[in-house]
Amino acid sequence: MRIENLSITEIKLRKASDDLSHVVRFLGALNPENRSIREISRYLNKNPGKILRPALLFLLCHEYKIKITNDIRKAALVIEIMHNATLLQDDVFDNEKTRRRKPSANVIFGDTRTILAGDYLLVKAMDILQGVKSSGIKKILFDAAYAVCSGEMDNCDLDDPKEITLKKYMSVIEQKTAALFQACGEIVHIHVAKQKPEIIAFTRNFGLLYQIMDDLCDAETLLKGKRRDYTLKDIACLPAVYLIVTNRRSLFEKDGRIASKRVLREMKKGDAYARSLQYMRRRFGGCMKTLRKENDLLYVILESFYSSIEEFLQTRCKG
């Protein structure tokens, strides 16, 4: 099966629309007794986003002909609710003002209430997880939850130029972002009759590429904008990391604040974009080759993400 130029949105609509509607309905029906939590939950669910992780889970089930059971539907809900909880808390930690093109919850409801609403969602996710019969799915999701929390904690180190390394940066995004994507692959993998390690590799690398691209876009938006009250963690991306690990820490103040024009200039001068491109090819090239042999659909999806990042970096290499 060859699928040319097929976006994840098109795949989602074709393959998993009925299953995704179940997730959307449940999220919209959340009705906490506490008024503040209820208001924040409803505010978040008015603009639910792409629901990308459940879409990926259902897509893989269809691709590998796995029946979507109640356990799998509950797993999809748990994953999306945990993701939403991290969004609420990330916006507080990162002092964000917008989310999905609207004022973020912390702007409307305040930091304390937003963090507590995130706590509620995490507890709700664990409550739903109790109803999952499969011990395998339970373990996968508990492990993913732990990884996300660990990644969020390690993310604090990205504000310190002395702590940040390529290994640390990749470890943070692997736990903080890729873990929930990888959980989707692991759930499918335990249901397939024959071992298919490419499923787990695909979802893990999908999550990594997703976050790498997101970080690149966020960093460039900040560096080219007028805002000056941001720290190193706010612009942490592959080129910025390469600047630091190549002994360019003089760009950063003790508190992690930076001079945006100097960073942009040094990224080009110090070939940080070129080195990032080389790393991408080393890090993801093997997985791409394997997927091309094993599963055409997964290859096309991952290749489209990879190509977008490669084009982004190549354009900036040319300065």
C-alpha positions as CSV (number, residue, x, y, z in Angstrom):
1,M,0.0,0.0,0.0
2,R,1.5,3.3,-1.1
3,I,0.1,6.5,0.3
4,E,1.5,9.7,-1.2
5,N,1.4,13.1,0.6
6,L,-1.0,11.9,3.2
7,S,-1.2,14.1,6.3
8,I,-1.9,12.7,9.8
9,T,-5.2,14.7,9.7
10,E,-6.3,12.9,6.6
11,I,-5.3,9.6,8.0
12,K,-7.2,10.4,11.2
13,L,-10.4,11.2,9.4
14,R,-10.3,8.2,7.2
15,K,-9.2,5.5,9.7
16,A,-10.2,6.5,13.1
17,S,-13.0,9.1,13.1
18,D,-15.5,7.0,15.0
19,D,-13.1,6.1,17.7
20,L,-11.8,9.6,18.0
21,S,-15.4,10.9,18.4
22,H,-15.7,8.7,21.5
23,V,-12.6,10.4,23.0
24,V,-13.9,13.9,22.2
25,R,-17.4,13.1,23.6
26,F,-15.9,11.9,26.9
27,L,-13.6,14.9,27.3
28,G,-16.5,17.2,26.6
29,A,-18.6,15.4,29.2
30,L,-16.1,15.8,32.1
31,N,-18.0,17.5,34.9
32,P,-15.9,17.8,38.0
33,E,-17.9,18.8,41.2
34,N,-15.5,21.6,42.0
35,R,-16.5,24.8,40.2
36,S,-13.0,26.1,39.4
37,I,-11.8,22.7,38.0
38,R,-15.0,22.3,36.0
39,E,-14.6,25.8,34.4
40,I,-10.9,25.1,33.5
41,S,-11.8,21.7,32.1
42,R,-14.6,23.1,30.0
43,Y,-12.3,25.9,28.8
44,L,-9.6,23.5,27.7
45,N,-12.1,21.2,26.0
46,K,-13.7,24.0,24.0
47,N,-10.6,23.8,21.8
48,P,-9.4,20.2,22.1
49,G,-6.6,20.4,19.6
50,K,-5.5,17.6,17.3
51,I,-6.0,14.7,19.7
52,L,-2.9,13.3,17.9
53,R,-2.0,10.6,20.4
54,P,-5.3,8.7,20.3
55,A,-5.4,9.2,16.5
56,L,-2.0,7.5,16.3
57,L,-3.1,4.7,18.6
58,F,-6.3,4.0,16.6
59,L,-4.4,4.4,13.3
60,L,-2.0,1.7,14.3
61,C,-4.8,-0.6,15.4
62,H,-6.4,-0.3,12.0
63,E,-3.1,-0.8,10.2
64,Y,-2.3,-4.0,12.2
65,K,-5.9,-5.2,12.1
66,I,-6.3,-5.1,15.9
67,K,-9.8,-4.9,17.3
68,I,-10.4,-1.7,19.2
69,T,-11.6,-2.9,22.6
70,N,-12.9,-1.0,25.6
71,D,-9.4,-1.3,27.1
72,I,-7.8,0.4,24.1
73,R,-10.5,3.1,24.1
74,K,-9.8,3.7,27.8
75,A,-6.1,3.8,27.1
76,A,-6.6,6.4,24.4
77,L,-8.6,8.5,26.9
78,V,-5.9,8.1,29.6
79,I,-3.2,9.2,27.2
80,E,-5.1,12.3,26.0
81,I,-6.1,13.3,29.6
82,M,-2.5,13.0,30.8
83,H,-1.3,15.1,27.8
84,N,-3.9,17.8,28.6
85,A,-2.8,17.8,32.2
86,T,0.8,18.5,31.1
87,L,-0.3,21.3,28.9
88,L,-2.0,23.1,31.8
89,Q,1.1,22.8,34.0
90,D,3.6,23.5,31.2
91,D,1.9,26.8,30.5
92,V,2.4,27.8,34.1
93,F,6.0,26.6,34.3
94,D,6.9,28.3,31.0
95,N,4.8,31.5,31.7
96,E,2.9,31.0,28.4
97,K,0.2,33.5,27.4
98,T,-1.5,31.6,24.7
99,R,-2.5,28.0,23.9
100,R,-4.0,26.9,20.6
101,R,-4.3,30.5,19.6
102,K,-6.3,31.5,22.6
103,P,-5.4,32.8,26.0
104,S,-3.9,30.0,28.1
105,A,-5.7,28.7,31.1
106,N,-3.2,30.3,33.5
107,V,-3.9,33.7,32.1
108,I,-7.7,33.3,32.6
109,F,-7.8,31.4,35.9
110,G,-4.4,32.0,37.5
111,D,-1.4,29.8,38.1
112,T,-2.5,28.0,41.2
113,R,-5.9,27.0,39.9
114,T,-4.4,25.9,36.6
115,I,-1.8,23.6,38.3
116,L,-4.5,22.1,40.6
117,A,-6.7,21.5,37.5
118,G,-3.8,19.6,36.0
119,D,-3.6,17.5,39.1
120,Y,-7.3,16.7,38.9
121,L,-6.8,15.5,35.3
122,L,-4.0,13.3,36.3
123,V,-6.1,11.7,39.1
124,K,-9.0,11.3,36.6
125,A,-6.6,9.5,34.2
126,M,-5.6,7.1,36.9
127,D,-9.2,6.6,37.8
128,I,-10.0,5.6,34.3
129,L,-6.9,3.4,34.2
130,Q,-8.3,1.4,37.1
131,G,-11.1,0.2,34.8
132,V,-8.6,-1.3,32.3
133,K,-8.6,-5.1,32.5
134,S,-5.3,-5.7,30.7
135,S,-2.3,-5.6,33.1
136,G,0.0,-5.1,30.1
137,I,-1.8,-1.8,29.2
138,K,-1.8,-0.7,32.8
139,K,1.9,-1.1,33.1
140,I,2.6,0.7,29.8
141,L,0.6,3.7,30.9
142,F,2.0,3.8,34.5
143,D,5.5,3.7,33.0
144,A,4.6,6.5,30.6
145,A,3.2,8.6,33.4
146,Y,6.4,8.2,35.4
147,A,8.5,9.1,32.3
148,V,6.5,12.3,31.7
149,C,6.9,13.4,35.3
150,S,10.6,12.6,35.2
151,G,11.0,14.5,32.0
152,E,9.2,17.5,33.3
153,M,11.6,17.6,36.3
154,D,14.7,17.2,34.1
155,N,13.4,19.9,31.9
156,C,14.2,22.4,34.7
157,D,17.9,21.7,34.0
158,L,17.5,23.2,30.5
159,D,17.6,26.6,32.1
160,D,21.2,26.1,33.2
161,P,23.9,26.5,30.5
162,K,26.2,24.4,32.7
163,E,23.8,21.5,32.8
164,I,22.5,21.3,29.2
165,T,24.0,18.8,26.8
166,L,22.7,17.1,23.7
167,K,22.2,13.9,25.7
168,K,20.2,15.8,28.4
169,Y,18.1,17.6,25.8
170,M,17.2,14.4,23.9
171,S,16.5,12.6,27.2
172,V,14.1,15.3,28.3
173,I,12.0,15.3,25.1
174,E,12.1,11.5,25.0
175,Q,10.5,11.4,28.4
176,K,8.4,14.5,28.4
177,T,6.9,14.1,24.9
178,A,7.8,10.9,23.2
179,A,6.8,8.7,26.1
180,L,3.1,9.1,25.5
181,F,3.5,8.5,21.7
182,Q,5.6,5.4,22.4
183,A,2.9,4.1,24.8
184,C,0.6,4.0,21.8
185,G,3.0,1.8,20.0
186,E,3.6,-0.4,23.0
187,I,-0.1,-1.0,23.4
188,V,-0.5,-2.1,19.8
189,H,2.7,-4.2,20.0
190,I,1.4,-6.4,22.8
191,H,-1.7,-7.2,20.7
192,V,0.1,-8.2,17.5
193,A,0.6,-12.0,16.9
194,K,4.2,-11.5,15.6
195,Q,6.8,-9.3,17.1
196,K,6.9,-5.9,15.3
197,P,9.6,-3.8,17.0
198,E,9.2,-1.2,14.3
199,I,5.9,-0.1,15.8
200,I,7.6,1.0,19.0
201,A,10.5,2.6,17.1
202,F,8.0,4.5,14.9
203,T,6.0,6.0,17.8
204,R,9.1,6.9,19.8
205,N,10.7,8.6,16.9
206,F,7.5,10.2,15.8
207,G,7.3,11.8,19.3
208,L,10.9,12.9,19.2
209,L,10.6,14.5,15.7
210,Y,7.3,16.2,16.8
211,Q,9.0,17.9,19.7
212,I,12.2,18.7,17.8
213,M,10.2,20.6,15.2
214,D,8.0,22.2,17.8
215,D,11.1,23.5,19.7
216,L,12.7,24.8,16.5
217,C,9.6,26.8,15.6
218,D,9.2,28.1,19.2
219,A,12.8,29.2,19.4
220,E,12.8,30.9,16.1
221,T,9.6,32.8,16.9
222,L,11.0,34.0,20.2
223,L,14.4,34.9,18.8
224,K,12.9,37.0,16.0
225,G,10.3,38.6,18.1
226,K,10.3,41.6,20.5
227,R,10.1,39.6,23.7
228,R,13.2,39.7,25.8
229,D,12.2,38.2,29.1
230,Y,12.9,34.6,28.2
231,T,15.5,32.1,29.4
232,L,17.6,29.4,27.8
233,K,14.9,26.7,28.4
234,D,12.5,28.8,26.3
235,I,14.7,28.5,23.2
236,A,16.1,25.1,23.8
237,C,16.4,23.4,20.4
238,L,19.0,21.4,18.6
239,P,21.0,24.4,17.2
240,A,21.0,26.2,20.6
241,V,22.2,23.0,22.3
242,Y,25.0,22.7,19.8
243,L,26.1,26.3,20.6
244,I,26.4,25.4,24.2
245,V,28.2,22.1,23.9
246,T,30.8,23.7,21.6
247,N,31.9,26.1,24.4
248,R,29.8,29.1,23.5
249,R,28.4,29.5,27.0
250,S,29.5,33.1,27.0
251,L,26.3,33.9,25.1
252,F,24.3,33.2,28.2
253,E,24.0,35.1,31.4
254,K,24.2,33.5,34.8
255,D,20.4,33.5,35.1
256,G,20.0,31.8,31.7
257,R,18.9,34.9,29.9
258,I,20.2,35.5,26.4
259,A,20.8,38.1,23.8
260,S,18.6,37.0,20.9
261,K,20.5,38.7,18.0
262,R,23.8,37.2,19.1
263,V,22.3,33.7,19.4
264,L,20.9,33.9,15.8
265,R,24.2,35.3,14.5
266,E,26.2,32.6,16.3
267,M,23.9,29.8,15.2
268,K,24.8,30.6,11.6
269,K,28.5,31.4,12.2
270,G,29.1,28.4,14.4
271,D,27.3,26.0,11.9
272,A,24.9,24.9,14.6
273,Y,22.2,24.3,12.0
274,A,24.6,22.1,9.9
275,R,25.6,20.1,12.9
276,S,22.0,19.6,13.9
277,L,21.2,18.4,10.4
278,Q,24.1,15.9,10.7
279,Y,22.8,14.7,14.0
280,M,19.3,14.2,12.6
281,R,20.6,12.0,9.8
282,R,22.6,9.9,12.2
283,R,19.9,9.6,14.8
284,F,16.9,8.8,12.6
285,G,18.4,7.4,9.4
286,G,18.4,3.8,10.6
287,C,14.8,3.9,11.7
288,M,13.7,5.4,8.4
289,K,15.4,2.6,6.4
290,T,13.9,-0.1,8.6
291,L,10.4,1.4,8.3
292,R,10.8,1.6,4.5
293,K,11.3,-2.1,4.4
294,E,8.7,-3.1,7.1
295,N,5.7,-0.8,6.7
296,D,5.0,1.7,4.0
297,L,2.4,3.7,5.8
298,L,4.5,4.3,8.9
299,Y,7.4,5.2,6.7
300,V,5.4,7.8,4.8
301,I,4.2,9.4,8.0
302,L,7.6,9.6,9.7
303,E,9.4,10.6,6.5
304,S,7.1,13.6,6.1
305,F,8.0,14.8,9.6
306,Y,11.7,14.2,9.0
307,S,11.7,16.0,5.7
308,S,10.1,19.1,7.2
309,I,12.8,19.3,9.8
310,E,15.5,18.6,7.3
311,E,14.2,21.4,5.0
312,F,14.0,23.8,7.9
313,L,17.6,23.1,8.9
314,Q,19.0,23.1,5.3
315,T,17.4,26.5,4.6
316,R,19.1,28.0,7.6
317,C,22.5,26.3,6.9
318,K,22.6,28.4,3.7
319,G,22.3,31.5,6.0
